[in-house]
Amino acid sequence: MKNMVENNLIRFMSISKKKEGLFANFKVKGLKGGASFSSSISVDMAAAEVNAGDSLEKIIEECARIASREYKKSEAQFEGLAAI
């Protein structure tokens, strides 16, 4: 069987307003080690030091930088599985 190419894609979806502030929302899809995955990331625009008055390009770029960095550092654990 042929191995599938490994890839990751982070796509900007929207900006949402919550009571905690404004957030840039991204969707992540990827394939690695034979496993396909998807997840979503919301970045607080204040943490990216951008505001609603900035251009959409600047907001996306700064928030995507944070989303990518934090996604790479994240480690997921299966809920309910202590050890396999």
PDB file as gemmi writes it, atoms N, CA and C in Angstrom:
CRYST1    1.000    1.000    1.000  90.00  90.00  90.00 P 1                      
ATOM      1  N   MET A   1       0.842  -1.182   0.000  1.00  0.00           N  
ATOM      2  CA  MET A   1       0.000   0.000   0.000  1.00  0.00           C  
ATOM      3  C   MET A   1       0.884   1.241   0.000  1.00  0.00           C  
ATOM      4  N   LYS A   2       0.511   2.210  -0.762  1.00  0.00           N  
ATOM      5  CA  LYS A   2       1.266   3.445  -0.895  1.00  0.00           C  
ATOM      6  C   LYS A   2       1.053   4.342   0.326  1.00  0.00           C  
ATOM      7  N   ASN A   3       2.140   4.949   0.846  1.00  0.00           N  
ATOM      8  CA  ASN A   3       2.016   5.883   1.974  1.00  0.00           C  
ATOM      9  C   ASN A   3       1.428   7.199   1.490  1.00  0.00           C  
ATOM     10  N   MET A   4       0.524   7.753   2.277  1.00  0.00           N  
ATOM     11  CA  MET A   4      -0.063   9.043   1.943  1.00  0.00           C  
ATOM     12  C   MET A   4       0.903  10.147   2.360  1.00  0.00           C  
ATOM     13  N   VAL A   5       0.906  11.230   1.632  1.00  0.00           N  
ATOM     14  CA  VAL A   5       1.788  12.348   1.933  1.00  0.00           C  
ATOM     15  C   VAL A   5       1.333  13.013   3.224  1.00  0.00           C  
ATOM     16  N   GLU A   6       2.298  13.293   4.113  1.00  0.00           N  
ATOM     17  CA  GLU A   6       1.973  13.981   5.365  1.00  0.00           C  
ATOM     18  C   GLU A   6       1.831  15.468   5.085  1.00  0.00           C  
ATOM     19  N   ASN A   7       0.797  16.073   5.654  1.00  0.00           N  
ATOM     20  CA  ASN A   7       0.604  17.503   5.476  1.00  0.00           C  
ATOM     21  C   ASN A   7      -0.231  18.067   6.611  1.00  0.00           C  
ATOM     22  N   ASN A   8      -0.135  19.358   6.794  1.00  0.00           N  
ATOM     23  CA  ASN A   8      -0.939  20.082   7.770  1.00  0.00           C  
ATOM     24  C   ASN A   8      -1.392  21.371   7.115  1.00  0.00           C  
ATOM     25  N   LEU A   9      -2.619  21.772   7.404  1.00  0.00           N  
ATOM     26  CA  LEU A   9      -3.159  23.000   6.842  1.00  0.00           C  
ATOM     27  C   LEU A   9      -3.922  23.734   7.928  1.00  0.00           C  
ATOM     28  N   ILE A  10      -3.557  25.001   8.149  1.00  0.00           N  
ATOM     29  CA  ILE A  10      -4.290  25.851   9.084  1.00  0.00           C  
ATOM     30  C   ILE A  10      -5.004  26.897   8.237  1.00  0.00           C  
ATOM     31  N   ARG A  11      -6.337  26.932   8.340  1.00  0.00           N  
ATOM     32  CA  ARG A  11      -7.147  27.828   7.511  1.00  0.00           C  
ATOM     33  C   ARG A  11      -7.920  28.809   8.400  1.00  0.00           C  
ATOM     34  N   PHE A  12      -7.863  30.087   8.044  1.00  0.00           N  
ATOM     35  CA  PHE A  12      -8.650  31.104   8.746  1.00  0.00           C  
ATOM     36  C   PHE A  12     -10.120  30.886   8.444  1.00  0.00           C  
ATOM     37  N   MET A  13     -10.965  30.943   9.489  1.00  0.00           N  
ATOM     38  CA  MET A  13     -12.401  30.746   9.308  1.00  0.00           C  
ATOM     39  C   MET A  13     -13.199  32.032   9.546  1.00  0.00           C  
ATOM     40  N   SER A  14     -12.966  32.679  10.695  1.00  0.00           N  
ATOM     41  CA  SER A  14     -13.789  33.844  11.028  1.00  0.00           C  
ATOM     42  C   SER A  14     -13.211  34.587  12.216  1.00  0.00           C  
ATOM     43  N   ILE A  15     -13.831  35.724  12.508  1.00  0.00           N  
ATOM     44  CA  ILE A  15     -13.559  36.466  13.741  1.00  0.00           C  
ATOM     45  C   ILE A  15     -14.853  36.448  14.533  1.00  0.00           C  
ATOM     46  N   SER A  16     -14.746  36.121  15.808  1.00  0.00           N  
ATOM     47  CA  SER A  16     -15.946  36.067  16.640  1.00  0.00           C  
ATOM     48  C   SER A  16     -15.776  36.957  17.866  1.00  0.00           C  
ATOM     49  N   LYS A  17     -16.896  37.470  18.339  1.00  0.00           N  
ATOM     50  CA  LYS A  17     -16.912  38.311  19.538  1.00  0.00           C  
ATOM     51  C   LYS A  17     -17.541  37.504  20.661  1.00  0.00           C  
ATOM     52  N   LYS A  18     -16.792  37.353  21.735  1.00  0.00           N  
ATOM     53  CA  LYS A  18     -17.280  36.688  22.941  1.00  0.00           C  
ATOM     54  C   LYS A  18     -17.161  37.679  24.081  1.00  0.00           C  
ATOM     55  N   LYS A  19     -17.745  37.358  25.217  1.00  0.00           N  
ATOM     56  CA  LYS A  19     -17.659  38.303  26.334  1.00  0.00           C  
ATOM     57  C   LYS A  19     -16.218  38.483  26.811  1.00  0.00           C  
ATOM     58  N   GLU A  20     -15.337  37.508  26.508  1.00  0.00           N  
ATOM     59  CA  GLU A  20     -13.924  37.612  26.898  1.00  0.00           C  
ATOM     60  C   GLU A  20     -13.120  38.483  25.935  1.00  0.00           C  
ATOM     61  N   GLY A  21     -13.660  38.772  24.733  1.00  0.00           N  
ATOM     62  CA  GLY A  21     -12.949  39.590  23.754  1.00  0.00           C  
ATOM     63  C   GLY A  21     -13.195  39.129  22.330  1.00  0.00           C  
ATOM     64  N   LEU A  22     -12.346  39.586  21.408  1.00  0.00           N  
ATOM     65  CA  LEU A  22     -12.423  39.209  20.004  1.00  0.00           C  
ATOM     66  C   LEU A  22     -11.443  38.074  19.728  1.00  0.00           C  
ATOM     67  N   PHE A  23     -11.881  37.100  18.926  1.00  0.00           N  
ATOM     68  CA  PHE A  23     -11.059  35.929  18.646  1.00  0.00           C  
ATOM     69  C   PHE A  23     -11.017  35.654  17.152  1.00  0.00           C  
ATOM     70  N   ALA A  24      -9.835  35.307  16.661  1.00  0.00           N  
ATOM     71  CA  ALA A  24      -9.666  34.841  15.286  1.00  0.00           C  
ATOM     72  C   ALA A  24      -9.743  33.314  15.334  1.00  0.00           C  
ATOM     73  N   ASN A  25     -10.590  32.739  14.504  1.00  0.00           N  
ATOM     74  CA  ASN A  25     -10.833  31.291  14.523  1.00  0.00           C  
ATOM     75  C   ASN A  25     -10.209  30.621  13.309  1.00  0.00           C  
ATOM     76  N   PHE A  26      -9.524  29.514  13.573  1.00  0.00           N  
ATOM     77  CA  PHE A  26      -8.841  28.761  12.535  1.00  0.00           C  
ATOM     78  C   PHE A  26      -9.276  27.302  12.607  1.00  0.00           C  
ATOM     79  N   LYS A  27      -9.213  26.609  11.481  1.00  0.00           N  
ATOM     80  CA  LYS A  27      -9.491  25.175  11.398  1.00  0.00           C  
ATOM     81  C   LYS A  27      -8.200  24.510  10.944  1.00  0.00           C  
ATOM     82  N   VAL A  28      -7.836  23.429  11.621  1.00  0.00           N  
ATOM     83  CA  VAL A  28      -6.616  22.692  11.295  1.00  0.00           C  
ATOM     84  C   VAL A  28      -7.010  21.322  10.761  1.00  0.00           C  
ATOM     85  N   LYS A  29      -6.421  20.942   9.635  1.00  0.00           N  
ATOM     86  CA  LYS A  29      -6.611  19.607   9.077  1.00  0.00           C  
ATOM     87  C   LYS A  29      -5.237  19.076   8.716  1.00  0.00           C  
ATOM     88  N   GLY A  30      -5.037  17.788   8.927  1.00  0.00           N  
ATOM     89  CA  GLY A  30      -3.741  17.240   8.588  1.00  0.00           C  
ATOM     90  C   GLY A  30      -3.732  15.740   8.499  1.00  0.00           C  
ATOM     91  N   LEU A  31      -2.600  15.261   8.072  1.00  0.00           N  
ATOM     92  CA  LEU A  31      -2.365  13.829   7.942  1.00  0.00           C  
ATOM     93  C   LEU A  31      -0.926  13.584   8.360  1.00  0.00           C  
ATOM     94  N   LYS A  32      -0.737  12.702   9.329  1.00  0.00           N  
ATOM     95  CA  LYS A  32       0.610  12.406   9.800  1.00  0.00           C  
ATOM     96  C   LYS A  32       0.643  10.985  10.342  1.00  0.00           C  
ATOM     97  N   GLY A  33       1.630  10.224   9.925  1.00  0.00           N  
ATOM     98  CA  GLY A  33       1.791   8.878  10.427  1.00  0.00           C  
ATOM     99  C   GLY A  33       0.599   7.980  10.154  1.00  0.00           C  
ATOM    100  N   GLY A  34      -0.107   8.221   9.075  1.00  0.00           N  
ATOM    101  CA  GLY A  34      -1.263   7.408   8.729  1.00  0.00           C  
ATOM    102  C   GLY A  34      -2.546   7.822   9.425  1.00  0.00           C  
ATOM    103  N   ALA A  35      -2.489   8.834  10.280  1.00  0.00           N  
ATOM    104  CA  ALA A  35      -3.681   9.309  10.991  1.00  0.00           C  
ATOM    105  C   ALA A  35      -4.126  10.647  10.411  1.00  0.00           C  
ATOM    106  N   SER A  36      -5.421  10.758  10.182  1.00  0.00           N  
ATOM    107  CA  SER A  36      -6.006  12.003   9.717  1.00  0.00           C  
ATOM    108  C   SER A  36      -6.598  12.718  10.929  1.00  0.00           C  
ATOM    109  N   PHE A  37      -6.425  14.041  11.004  1.00  0.00           N  
ATOM    110  CA  PHE A  37      -6.948  14.775  12.153  1.00  0.00           C  
ATOM    111  C   PHE A  37      -7.478  16.136  11.733  1.00  0.00           C  
ATOM    112  N   SER A  38      -8.347  16.684  12.573  1.00  0.00           N  
ATOM    113  CA  SER A  38      -8.830  18.048  12.398  1.00  0.00           C  
ATOM    114  C   SER A  38      -9.129  18.626  13.773  1.00  0.00           C  
ATOM    115  N   SER A  39      -8.947  19.909  13.882  1.00  0.00           N  
ATOM    116  CA  SER A  39      -9.239  20.596  15.140  1.00  0.00           C  
ATOM    117  C   SER A  39      -9.472  22.068  14.844  1.00  0.00           C  
ATOM    118  N   SER A  40      -9.892  22.792  15.844  1.00  0.00           N  
ATOM    119  CA  SER A  40     -10.088  24.227  15.677  1.00  0.00           C  
ATOM    120  C   SER A  40      -9.277  24.964  16.737  1.00  0.00           C  
ATOM    121  N   ILE A  41      -8.863  26.171  16.375  1.00  0.00           N  
ATOM    122  CA  ILE A  41      -8.060  27.011  17.260  1.00  0.00           C  
ATOM    123  C   ILE A  41      -8.683  28.399  17.268  1.00  0.00           C  
ATOM    124  N   SER A  42      -8.860  28.977  18.455  1.00  0.00           N  
ATOM    125  CA  SER A  42      -9.307  30.360  18.589  1.00  0.00           C  
ATOM    126  C   SER A  42      -8.189  31.145  19.267  1.00  0.00           C  
ATOM    127  N   VAL A  43      -7.781  32.233  18.632  1.00  0.00           N  
ATOM    128  CA  VAL A  43      -6.694  33.064  19.155  1.00  0.00           C  
ATOM    129  C   VAL A  43      -7.263  34.396  19.613  1.00  0.00           C  
ATOM    130  N   ASP A  44      -6.991  34.752  20.864  1.00  0.00           N  
ATOM    131  CA  ASP A  44      -7.409  36.042  21.413  1.00  0.00           C  
ATOM    132  C   ASP A  44      -6.646  37.140  20.679  1.00  0.00           C  
ATOM    133  N   MET A  45      -7.362  38.042  20.030  1.00  0.00           N  
ATOM    134  CA  MET A  45      -6.711  39.094  19.256  1.00  0.00           C  
ATOM    135  C   MET A  45      -5.874  40.011  20.133  1.00  0.00           C  
ATOM    136  N   ALA A  46      -6.229  40.172  21.397  1.00  0.00           N  
ATOM    137  CA  ALA A  46      -5.438  40.994  22.312  1.00  0.00           C  
ATOM    138  C   ALA A  46      -4.067  40.361  22.544  1.00  0.00           C  
ATOM    139  N   ALA A  47      -4.008  39.028  22.581  1.00  0.00           N  
ATOM    140  CA  ALA A  47      -2.730  38.334  22.768  1.00  0.00           C  
ATOM    141  C   ALA A  47      -1.827  38.525  21.556  1.00  0.00           C  
ATOM    142  N   ALA A  48      -2.439  38.719  20.393  1.00  0.00           N  
ATOM    143  CA  ALA A  48      -1.676  38.937  19.167  1.00  0.00           C  
ATOM    144  C   ALA A  48      -1.346  40.412  18.972  1.00  0.00           C  
ATOM    145  N   GLU A  49      -1.784  41.235  19.898  1.00  0.00           N  
ATOM    146  CA  GLU A  49      -1.555  42.680  19.868  1.00  0.00           C  
ATOM    147  C   GLU A  49      -2.092  43.317  18.587  1.00  0.00           C  
ATOM    148  N   VAL A  50      -3.300  42.875  18.184  1.00  0.00           N  
ATOM    149  CA  VAL A  50      -4.020  43.485  17.076  1.00  0.00           C  
ATOM    150  C   VAL A  50      -5.409  43.863  17.577  1.00  0.00           C  
ATOM    151  N   ASN A  51      -6.084  44.753  16.851  1.00  0.00           N  
ATOM    152  CA  ASN A  51      -7.442  45.125  17.239  1.00  0.00           C  
ATOM    153  C   ASN A  51      -8.326  45.194  16.002  1.00  0.00           C  
ATOM    154  N   ALA A  52      -9.590  45.409  16.210  1.00  0.00           N  
ATOM    155  CA  ALA A  52     -10.573  45.393  15.125  1.00  0.00           C  
ATOM    156  C   ALA A  52     -10.306  46.472  14.082  1.00  0.00           C  
ATOM    157  N   GLY A  53      -9.571  47.508  14.426  1.00  0.00           N  
ATOM    158  CA  GLY A  53      -9.266  48.581  13.481  1.00  0.00           C  
ATOM    159  C   GLY A  53      -8.139  48.246  12.522  1.00  0.00           C  
ATOM    160  N   ASP A  54      -7.376  47.187  12.808  1.00  0.00           N  
ATOM    161  CA  ASP A  54      -6.280  46.771  11.926  1.00  0.00           C  
ATOM    162  C   ASP A  54      -6.841  46.093  10.673  1.00  0.00           C  
ATOM    163  N   SER A  55      -6.028  46.022   9.636  1.00  0.00           N  
ATOM    164  CA  SER A  55      -6.474  45.344   8.409  1.00  0.00           C  
ATOM    165  C   SER A  55      -6.683  43.859   8.690  1.00  0.00           C  
ATOM    166  N   LEU A  56      -7.592  43.258   7.945  1.00  0.00           N  
ATOM    167  CA  LEU A  56      -7.882  41.837   8.115  1.00  0.00           C  
ATOM    168  C   LEU A  56      -6.628  41.000   7.856  1.00  0.00           C  
ATOM    169  N   GLU A  57      -5.815  41.403   6.887  1.00  0.00           N  
ATOM    170  CA  GLU A  57      -4.579  40.685   6.585  1.00  0.00           C  
ATOM    171  C   GLU A  57      -3.639  40.659   7.776  1.00  0.00           C  
ATOM    172  N   LYS A  58      -3.502  41.804   8.458  1.00  0.00           N  
ATOM    173  CA  LYS A  58      -2.619  41.878   9.629  1.00  0.00           C  
ATOM    174  C   LYS A  58      -3.168  41.012  10.765  1.00  0.00           C  
ATOM    175  N   ILE A  59      -4.469  41.073  10.995  1.00  0.00           N  
ATOM    176  CA  ILE A  59      -5.094  40.271  12.052  1.00  0.00           C  
ATOM    177  C   ILE A  59      -4.864  38.787  11.795  1.00  0.00           C  
ATOM    178  N   ILE A  60      -5.129  38.349  10.563  1.00  0.00           N  
ATOM    179  CA  ILE A  60      -4.959  36.933  10.226  1.00  0.00           C  
ATOM    180  C   ILE A  60      -3.499  36.519  10.371  1.00  0.00           C  
ATOM    181  N   GLU A  61      -2.585  37.321   9.865  1.00  0.00           N  
ATOM    182  CA  GLU A  61      -1.156  36.980   9.908  1.00  0.00           C  
ATOM    183  C   GLU A  61      -0.646  36.847  11.339  1.00  0.00           C  
ATOM    184  N   GLU A  62      -0.961  37.819  12.180  1.00  0.00           N  
ATOM    185  CA  GLU A  62      -0.464  37.782  13.563  1.00  0.00           C  
ATOM    186  C   GLU A  62      -1.106  36.652  14.365  1.00  0.00           C  
ATOM    187  N   CYS A  63      -2.403  36.456  14.194  1.00  0.00           N  
ATOM    188  CA  CYS A  63      -3.090  35.390  14.923  1.00  0.00           C  
ATOM    189  C   CYS A  63      -2.675  34.013  14.405  1.00  0.00           C  
ATOM    190  N   ALA A  64      -2.451  33.891  13.093  1.00  0.00           N  
ATOM    191  CA  ALA A  64      -2.007  32.614  12.521  1.00  0.00           C  
ATOM    192  C   ALA A  64      -0.634  32.241  13.040  1.00  0.00           C  
ATOM    193  N   ARG A  65       0.216  33.216  13.246  1.00  0.00           N  
ATOM    194  CA  ARG A  65       1.551  32.961  13.798  1.00  0.00           C  
ATOM    195  C   ARG A  65       1.423  32.313  15.183  1.00  0.00           C  
ATOM    196  N   ILE A  66       0.547  32.845  16.010  1.00  0.00           N  
ATOM    197  CA  ILE A  66       0.318  32.289  17.355  1.00  0.00           C  
ATOM    198  C   ILE A  66      -0.328  30.913  17.246  1.00  0.00           C  
ATOM    199  N   ALA A  67      -1.339  30.781  16.383  1.00  0.00           N  
ATOM    200  CA  ALA A  67      -2.035  29.502  16.228  1.00  0.00           C  
ATOM    201  C   ALA A  67      -1.069  28.403  15.808  1.00  0.00           C  
ATOM    202  N   SER A  68      -0.223  28.686  14.850  1.00  0.00           N  
ATOM    203  CA  SER A  68       0.734  27.698  14.353  1.00  0.00           C  
ATOM    204  C   SER A  68       1.733  27.309  15.437  1.00  0.00           C  
ATOM    205  N   ARG A  69       2.279  28.301  16.118  1.00  0.00           N  
ATOM    206  CA  ARG A  69       3.267  28.040  17.178  1.00  0.00           C  
ATOM    207  C   ARG A  69       2.670  27.197  18.295  1.00  0.00           C  
ATOM    208  N   GLU A  70       1.495  27.556  18.769  1.00  0.00           N  
ATOM    209  CA  GLU A  70       0.888  26.842  19.888  1.00  0.00           C  
ATOM    210  C   GLU A  70       0.397  25.454  19.471  1.00  0.00           C  
ATOM    211  N   TYR A  71      -0.058  25.327  18.231  1.00  0.00           N  
ATOM    212  CA  TYR A  71      -0.506  24.017  17.757  1.00  0.00           C  
ATOM    213  C   TYR A  71       0.668  23.042  17.703  1.00  0.00           C  
ATOM    214  N   LYS A  72       1.806  23.512  17.247  1.00  0.00           N  
ATOM    215  CA  LYS A  72       2.995  22.655  17.174  1.00  0.00           C  
ATOM    216  C   LYS A  72       3.443  22.206  18.561  1.00  0.00           C  
ATOM    217  N   LYS A  73       3.252  23.052  19.575  1.00  0.00           N  
ATOM    218  CA  LYS A  73       3.677  22.719  20.935  1.00  0.00           C  
ATOM    219  C   LYS A  73       2.668  21.859  21.683  1.00  0.00           C  
ATOM    220  N   SER A  74       1.439  21.767  21.182  1.00  0.00           N  
ATOM    221  CA  SER A  74       0.388  21.081  21.930  1.00  0.00           C  
ATOM    222  C   SER A  74       0.572  19.572  21.916  1.00  0.00           C  
ATOM    223  N   GLU A  75       0.135  18.959  22.997  1.00  0.00           N  
ATOM    224  CA  GLU A  75       0.129  17.507  23.104  1.00  0.00           C  
ATOM    225  C   GLU A  75      -1.259  17.096  23.572  1.00  0.00           C  
ATOM    226  N   ALA A  76      -1.908  16.252  22.811  1.00  0.00           N  
ATOM    227  CA  ALA A  76      -3.255  15.807  23.150  1.00  0.00           C  
ATOM    228  C   ALA A  76      -3.193  14.491  23.914  1.00  0.00           C  
ATOM    229  N   GLN A  77      -4.156  14.297  24.784  1.00  0.00           N  
ATOM    230  CA  GLN A  77      -4.277  13.056  25.518  1.00  0.00           C  
ATOM    231  C   GLN A  77      -5.688  12.517  25.301  1.00  0.00           C  
ATOM    232  N   PHE A  78      -5.801  11.206  25.189  1.00  0.00           N  
ATOM    233  CA  PHE A  78      -7.129  10.608  25.053  1.00  0.00           C  
ATOM    234  C   PHE A  78      -7.830  10.661  26.393  1.00  0.00           C  
ATOM    235  N   GLU A  79      -9.035  11.152  26.393  1.00  0.00           N  
ATOM    236  CA  GLU A  79      -9.829  11.253  27.603  1.00  0.00           C  
ATOM    237  C   GLU A  79     -10.162   9.859  28.120  1.00  0.00           C  
ATOM    238  N   GLY A  80      -9.900   9.631  29.395  1.00  0.00           N  
ATOM    239  CA  GLY A  80     -10.259   8.372  30.027  1.00  0.00           C  
ATOM    240  C   GLY A  80      -9.229   7.270  29.909  1.00  0.00           C  
ATOM    241  N   LEU A  81      -8.162   7.506  29.149  1.00  0.00           N  
ATOM    242  CA  LEU A  81      -7.118   6.479  29.004  1.00  0.00           C  
ATOM    243  C   LEU A  81      -5.882   6.909  29.776  1.00  0.00           C  
ATOM    244  N   ALA A  82      -5.622   6.284  30.910  1.00  0.00           N  
ATOM    245  CA  ALA A  82      -4.466   6.627  31.731  1.00  0.00           C  
ATOM    246  C   ALA A  82      -3.195   6.022  31.144  1.00  0.00           C  
ATOM    247  N   ALA A  83      -3.252   4.770  30.735  1.00  0.00           N  
ATOM    248  CA  ALA A  83      -2.093   4.107  30.157  1.00  0.00           C  
ATOM    249  C   ALA A  83      -2.572   2.989  29.233  1.00  0.00           C  
ATOM    250  N   ILE A  84      -1.839   2.796  28.189  1.00  0.00           N  
ATOM    251  CA  ILE A  84      -2.196   1.722  27.259  1.00  0.00           C  
ATOM    252  C   ILE A  84      -1.122   0.656  27.325  1.00  0.00           C  
TER     253      ILE A  84                                                      
END                                                                             
